[in-house]
Amino acid sequence: MRRVFYPSGSVLTGDSIAQAVLEFAEALAKDGRADIIEIPVVLGSGTTGTATLLVSPASQFASVTEESELTGPVDDVLVADLRNRARKVAAHRATTQQQFVDYFAGHDDYE
């Protein structure tokens, strides 16, 4: 399992979920965008709950391995969704950047 830290606390979740959260946060930060996500977490009682996270350019996440006898949550659909959303954000950023390159290439008077 991995503990995902954010400025006001932390949550305990599965390895692949934590990695997908960080990948999505990176993509959003690079594009200057924000989103809200819900992820399964392990509560102090050992049961599974849900955390709702605001992911934005100002978000500062860190993920650290945590030893536990509990099994971390697994949600392959969520992981695939977060990774897909991260790819879409990156593709949007690349398209936008290319539009700027194309615009400036067509305007020789811009310095």
C-alpha positions in Angstrom: 0.0 0.0 0.0 1.0 3.6 -0.3 0.2 6.6 1.8 -0.6 9.7 -0.3 0.3 12.9 1.4 -1.2 16.3 0.6 -0.9 19.6 2.4 -3.6 19.0 5.0 -3.1 15.2 5.7 -2.8 11.8 4.0 -4.7 8.8 2.8 -3.8 5.2 2.5 -4.6 3.5 -0.8 -3.4 0.8 -3.2 -0.1 1.1 -5.1 -1.6 1.5 -8.6 -4.2 4.0 -7.4 -1.6 6.2 -5.7 0.6 6.1 -8.9 -2.4 7.0 -11.1 -3.3 9.9 -8.8 0.2 11.3 -9.1 0.3 10.9 -12.9 -3.1 12.7 -13.2 -1.9 15.5 -10.8 1.2 16.0 -12.9 -0.7 16.2 -16.1 -3.2 18.7 -14.6 -0.4 20.8 -13.1 1.5 21.0 -16.4 -1.7 22.2 -18.1 -2.7 24.6 -15.4 -6.0 22.8 -14.8 -7.9 21.3 -11.8 -10.2 18.5 -11.2 -11.9 16.6 -8.3 -11.4 12.9 -8.0 -12.7 10.2 -5.6 -10.4 7.3 -4.7 -10.9 4.3 -2.4 -8.8 4.5 0.8 -8.2 2.4 3.9 -9.6 4.0 7.0 -8.1 3.8 10.4 -10.5 1.0 11.3 -9.2 -1.1 8.4 -12.3 -0.8 6.4 -12.5 0.8 3.0 -13.8 4.4 2.5 -13.6 7.1 -0.1 -11.5 10.2 -0.3 -12.4 13.1 -2.4 -9.3 15.1 -3.6 -9.0 18.4 -5.3 -6.2 18.0 -7.8 -4.8 21.3 -9.1 -1.6 23.0 -10.0 -1.3 24.1 -6.4 -1.7 20.5 -5.1 1.4 19.0 -3.7 1.1 15.2 -3.5 3.7 12.7 -2.3 3.4 8.9 -2.2 5.3 6.7 0.3 5.2 3.0 0.8 3.5 1.9 4.0 3.8 -1.5 5.6 0.5 -3.0 6.6 -1.1 -6.3 7.1 -4.2 -4.9 5.4 -4.8 -5.3 1.7 -4.8 -2.0 -0.2 -7.8 -1.2 -2.4 -7.6 -2.2 -6.0 -9.7 -0.4 -8.6 -8.5 -1.1 -12.1 -11.3 0.8 -13.7 -10.4 3.9 -11.7 -6.7 3.6 -12.5 -7.5 3.2 -16.2 -9.8 6.2 -16.0 -7.2 8.4 -14.3 -4.5 7.4 -16.7 -6.8 8.0 -19.7 -7.7 11.5 -18.3 -4.0 12.3 -17.8 -3.4 11.3 -21.4 -6.2 13.5 -22.6 -4.9 16.5 -20.6 -1.4 15.9 -22.1 -2.8 15.7 -25.6 -4.7 18.9 -25.1 -1.6 20.6 -23.9 0.4 19.3 -26.9 -2.3 20.5 -29.3 -2.5 23.9 -27.7 1.3 24.2 -27.8 1.4 23.2 -31.5 -1.3 25.8 -32.3 1.0 28.5 -30.8 3.9 27.2 -32.8 1.9 27.2 -36.0 0.6 30.7 -35.3 4.0 32.2 -34.7 5.5 30.4 -37.7 2.9 32.1 -39.9 3.6 35.5 -38.5 7.2 36.5 -39.4 6.7 40.0 -37.9 6.4 38.5 -34.4 9.5 38.7 -32.4 
